[in-house]
């Protein structure tokens, strides 16, 4: 599902109005009526209200006036509270305010804190609120009586429907502009906005519904897909084929270089991820002292011993790995491998020389330290990097807080600067491509906040690479299936105590469910 920045939405509106010739008041009418229809349907248990629409002075308020008109016609008891004077409302919003007043709609004005306080004190009967204060164009912090109105909305404990976006949420970054409305439902227009599908904005939107306001489909299609929310419709076409005549060689051989003394579990989960996603073969290359442990834990995967020093891989393992990758299709590097000096040197050699598509995680990323410019010295690199925010901070020489404050910007810049596919893990994991495009994952749940989940993801992405899936697509599909498997487990068992091994056992069923959904969609 394509998602838009605030700038892209403004340009769509401008083009539809100025170039196509659709009057802005028509777009506003379509928006307001569509929002009213959703309110009428989803909140029918609260009919006939009363409901209160809190409107600003711009076009978002105009959408609210249109809503009020239609809801009154359908029998709702509607009061509209405008946080401005009538004189400052202009353009399409003024047209719809005038229409609402002409049909004897209950409209009151509260242009300052004193009159707002008076109006809200008298507002005791509302059963439902509509937030029409600010739209997607807001870029500065909310202040004054608008901030007071947002506080009142949030403290009311009433259901809230937000028009276009909860007021106070930045439509592009998702950050909170001082204060923001917490909505039960958000009705947005044309396409979802970027700030509605990434946190913290996503948490304030509640159920997100999109209304077609009449912008020509050709304009929407022509808008660059800089950001896409990955759902089943996006992920299913990326599944690699499973021909009936296939054999274990057909589906690729994944090499896993992972594990060290005390961290064999990371190597096991990575190997199992590769197998569960459908790789024909998996070989785990590990320190010699850990091979016996891994051979016991892994029934289906092969293991091979590498040179080590004190339970961690040594630089002498380099020639061994070079021989191993000669007949493999992909490399998964880093989980549980440790940060010994020789191990880090080995990792840098492997990244520089590897002719295979590879996925780098955990200690593989830590070996790069804060010197990612090393990646530019790897001309054959076809890599997916999968950092969590702490690892991303080390890679960029910043703090976790700085990474979290601009997740999309950080991921996009790193992927473009170093020519890699970057998976920035977390709630709504991001996948950034080298060309600047970003994909936002929609699957997953809080149960995934436990050890080993990243190792499982590394194996899943590595297994897809081994099956011939391109790095960008392997990252998108792998992240989605990883989250989908966790969601399926959580549906049965809840999110507390969900283990990475539970998720991995669910991966084949999740993959099959996605395949079937894709086939059903194709036949509609």
N, C-alpha and C positions, 0 to 999 in steps of 0.2 A: 504494500500500500504506500503510494507516494505521500510524503509529508512535506509541507512548505515552510519556508522561513517567512517572517513578517514582510520582508522586502519582496519576496516572490508573490505573496498574496496581494500586496499593493499594486504590483505591476499587472497581475491578472485583472484586478478590478479596473485599473486605468485602461488597459487594452480593450476590455469588454465594453467600457463606456465610450471611450474616445475613438477607437479604431473600428469596432464592430457596430457601435451605435445603439447599444442597449442602455436605456436611461438608468441612471443610478437609483432612481426611486423605484424602478421595477425590480432591481436586484434586492433592494431593501425590503420591498413587499414580499418577495419570494422567501427571503431569509426569515423575516418575522412570522410569516404564516407557517413556514416549515417548523420553526421552533414552537409555535403555538400548538401545532398538531401533535408534536411529540409530548409536550406537557399534557395535553388533553388525554393522550393515550396512556402515558406511564404514571400519571398521578390521578387517574380517574377515581381512586378510592378517597381522594380529598375533595372531590367535586361537591358543591359549587364553590368551595373556598371558605372564607375569603382569601385572596392572595394579594401580595404586595409586590409591585415592580419598582425597584430602585434604579433610576435612570440617570445617566450622565448627560453632558451637553453635546456629545458628538454622535456619530452614526450608530454606535452601540446603543445609545439611548433611543435613537430612531427605530432600531430593530425592536426595542421594548415597546414603543408606542404602537407599532404594527401588531405585535403580540396582543397588547391590551385590547385593541379593536376587535380582533377575531375572537378572543376569549370571551369578551362581553357578549358578542353575538351568539356564542355557544352556551350562554347561561352562567358563566363564571361571575363571581363578585370580585371585581378588580379595582384596586386603587393604585395609582401611579404617583410615586414621589420623585420629583425631579430635583437634583442637587445643583440647580442653577436657576437663573431668572429666565423667563420666556424670551427676553430680548436677545440673549446671547446665543440662542439656538438658531442655526441657519441651515440653508440648503435642504437636502432631502429629509433630514431629521425634523426641520421646522414644518415641512409640508405634512408629515405624519403626526406631529404634535397638534397641529391645527385641526386635522381631521378627527383626531381623538377627542379634542375639546368640543368640536362641532356636534359630535354624536353624544354629548353630555357625559363623557367619561369622567370619572372622579380623578382629577389631576391636582396635585398640590406641589408647591415649590418651596424648597429649602436651600437657599443659596449660601448659607453660612452656618456656623456651628450652633448659634443660638436657635435659629429656626429649625435646624435639623433635630436638635435635642427635644424641642417642643413637639415636633411631628412624631418622633420615635416614641416619646413618652405616651402619646395617645394611641400608639399602634399596638393593641393588645390582643386583637382577635385573629390576626393572620395565621393561616395554617400552612402556607407555602410562600416562599420568597423567590423572586426572579432577579438575578444580578445582571443589570444592563448598564453598569457604571463606566467601564472602560473596555475597549476592544483590543485587537491585536497590535494596534499602533502604539500602545503605551511603552515608553522607554525610560521614564524617570520615576523616582520613588514616589509612592502615594503619600500625600500629606493632607493636613487640614481636615475639613469636615468629611472628605472622602475617606480618609483613614478611620475617622470615627464611625462612619457608616459600615465599613468593612468589619470593624470590631463588633458592632452591634449585630451584623449578620451572623458572624461566627459564634457569638455568645447566645444567639436566640434558640439554638438547638432545633430549629425548624428545617425541613427539607429545602434545599436550594438548587435551583436550576440556573446555570450560568449561560449567558448568551455569548457565543463564539469562544470565549476563554474566561476562566475565573479572573475577575479584576485583581490586578496586582501581580499576575504571572507574566514574565517576559515571554512573548510568543516564539522567540527564536532560541533562547538559551534555557528556558524553563526555570530560571532563577526567580526568587521572590523579590519584588521591588518594594521593600520595606514591609508592607502588609499585603496579604492576598486572601481572597475569599476561598473557603473550603466548600466545594460544591458536591452534591450527590450525583448530579448529571450535568454534563456540558454539551450544548448543541453548537457544533462548529459548522462552518460554511465552506462548500466546495471541496476542501481537503482538510485532513487533520494538520495541525501546525506542529512544528518541531518541539516547541516548548510544552506541548500537551503529551508527548510520548516519552520524554526523558524526565528524570527526577531533578529537582523536587516538584516541578509543575505537574507531572503525571499523577502524583499522589493527591493533588487538589482537584482534579477534574472529575473524579467519580466515573460513572459510565460515560463514555465518549461516543456521541452520535454525530453523524455528518449529514448535512442537508444540502441537496442540489439546489442552487439558487439561480440556475440558468446560464452560467458561464459556459460557452461553447466547449464541447469535449475536445475539439481540435486545439484550443488554447491550452487546456489542461495537459493534453498529450505532448504538446510542444514545450512545456515547462520542464527544464532540466531535472532529472531525477537525482539531485545532489544527495537527498536523504530519502530512505525508504524504510518503513516499518516492516520487519520480516515476520510474516505470518505464514500459515500453511500454504496459501496461494503462491507466495513468493518462494518458499522452500521446496515444495514438492517437485517442481520442474528440474531442480538441481540434482535429484537422486540419480546415481549412476545405474546403468542398465544391468540386469542380471539375466543374461541369455541362457536359454535352456541347455545349450551345449557347453556352457562354461565349466571350468574346473578350477582347482585351487590356484593354478598359475594364471588363469584369466583375471582373477580378482586381486592380484598384486601381492607383493611380499614387503612387509613393513619391517624396517630395522629400528629397534629401540635401543638407544644408548642411555642408560639410566641406572640409578641405584648406587648405594654405597653402604658401608657398615652401619646398621641401624636404620636404614632408609630403603629397605628392599620393597616395602609396601608400595612406594611410589612407582617403582618399575613394574610391579605386578598390575597395578591399576592402569598404567599406560598400555601395557601389553593387552590386557583384557578389553580396553577401549578399542584398540585396533581390531581385535577379533570380533567383538560384538557388533561393530559397524559393518562388518562384511569382508574384511581382508582375507585373502586365501591363506596367507602364511604370515606369521610374526616370529621374528628372532630377537631375543633380548641379549644384548652384549653388556656385560656387567663386570665389576671387579672379581677377580678369580676367587677370592674368599667368600663371595656371596653367591656364587653360581649354584652351589648345592642347595641353598635355601630357596632360590628362585625355581630350581628344577622341581622341588617338592610342591611349591605353591602353584606352579603353572603346569597344567596337564597338557593343554593343546599347543602352547607356544614352545619354540626351541630356545635354548640358552647357549651362550658361548662365553668363555672366560677371557678377560682382558688383563693386561699387565696393570699392576697396582702398587701403591705405596701406602701401607697402613690402612687398608680397607677402602682406599679411594683410587680412582683411575690415575694412572701416570702418563706422562707424555710418550712413554714407550709403546702405549697402546695405539698410537697413530697409524702405524703401518698395518696393524691388525684390522682396524676399522676400514682403512682404505680397501683392503681385500674383501671385507664383508659387504661393502656397499656395491660391489661390482655387479651383483645379480639382483639387487633390490630395487624397488620402485619409489621408496620414500624413506625419510629418516625422521624419527621423533627423538629430540635431544634435550636432556636437562633434568627431568624430574628426579629428585633425590640424589643427584650426582655429587653433591657436596661442593665446597668452595675452597678446597686445597689449592695451593698455588699451581702445582703441576696439572691438576684437573682443569683449572681455568685456562691454562695455556693450551691444553689439548682441545678444549671446546673452541677456542678462537681459531685454531688450525682447521678443525672440522668445518666450522662455518665458512671459512675462507675457501676451502677446497671442495666442499661437497657438490657433486654434480646433480644430486637428486633434489626434488622438492623437499623441503624440511619444515618442521614445526619446532620452535624453540620456546621452552617454558622454564620457569622456576630458576634453578641454579644455572641453567644455560643462559638465561637473561642476566643473572647476577655476574656471570663471567665477563659480560660486556661492560659491566660497571656503568660509569657515567661517561663512557667514551663510545657512543653509538656511531661516531664517524668511522669506526672500524668497518661498519657494514658497507661503506662506500668502496672499500678495498676488495670487495667480493663480487667480481664481475659476473659470476654464474649464479648468483644468489636468487633462489626462488623460495622465499621464506614467508612463513606465518609466525608472528611473534604474539604470545598470549600473556601479557603482563596483568597482574592485579594492580591497583593504584599505587601500592608501595613500590613495586618493581618499576612501574612507569615513572614514578618520581625519581628513582635512582637513574634510570636511563636518560632522563631529561635534565637532571641536576636541579630539580625543583622540590617542592614539598607535596605531600599527599593532599593537603588543603588546596594548593594551587591546581593540582590535577583535577580534583573533584569539582572545583569552581568552573572549569571550562573543559569538560570531558571531550566534547566533540572537537573543539579547537585543538586541544593537545593531541588527540588521536589522529586527526586529519593532517596536522602539520608533520607529525613524526612519520606517518606512512608516506607522505609526499616527499619529504626531505631524504628519506633513506631507501625508497623504492621497495617497501615491504608491505605485506598485508598485516595490519595491526588489530589485534583483538584486545580491547580494553575491558577487562572483566568487571562485573559489578551488577547492581540492579539495572536492568536494561543494558546489557552488554553491548558495546559498540564494535563494529567491524569497519575499519577505515581502509580504503583502497589507495594504491599509489597515485591514482589520478584525481584524488580529492573527494571522491564519492564516499558516503557513509551509509552503513546499514545498521538499524537499531533493532535488537532482538526483542521479541515480545513474549517469549516463553520463559519459564523458570519461576522459582518461588523462594521464600526465605529459608526453606529447609536445606538449600544448597550451601548455606554458610557453615561448612564443616570441612575438615581436612580431607584431602584426596580428590575433591571435585575437579580441581585444576588438572591433576594427573590424568583423570578419566577423560577430560576434554582434549588433552594433548593426544591421547591415543586415538580418540574418535576422529579428530582432524587428520592425524597422521594416516589412519586407515583409509580415509577418503582420498587423501593424496595418493596413496598406494594403488587405489582403484582407478587412478587417472583423472580425478576431479581437479580442476585448476585451483590454485591457491585461494583466490578470492571466493570462489564458490564453495570450496571445502570449508573455509572458515565460516561462511554464512550458514551453510547446511549443518555443519558440525555443532555450532553454537545453538542453533534452533533445536536440533534433535536432543542435544544434551539437556536443554531446559524442558523439552516436551516429555522426555523420559522421567525427569524429576516431578513434573506436574502429574503424570499418571500415577506415580507412586504416592504422591501426596493426596490424591483423590481417595485412595484406599486407606492410607495410614496416617495422614496428617503430615505436618512439616517438622515436628520435633523428632529427633532421632533418625532422620533420613540419612543413610550412609551412601558413600560413593559406590560401594559394591551393590547396594539396592538399585541405584540408578542404572548401573551397567547391565544388570540382569533384565532391565526393562527396555533397553535400547532396541533390540530386534522387534519387539511389539510396537514401539513408538515409530520405528522406521516403516513397518508394515502399515500402520494406521495412516501415516502420512502418504504412503504410496496409494492406498485405497481412496483417500480423500482426493488426491490429485487425479486419479482415474475418474472418480465421480464428477469432479469439476469439469473435466475435459468432455464428458458426455452430456453435460447440460446444454 
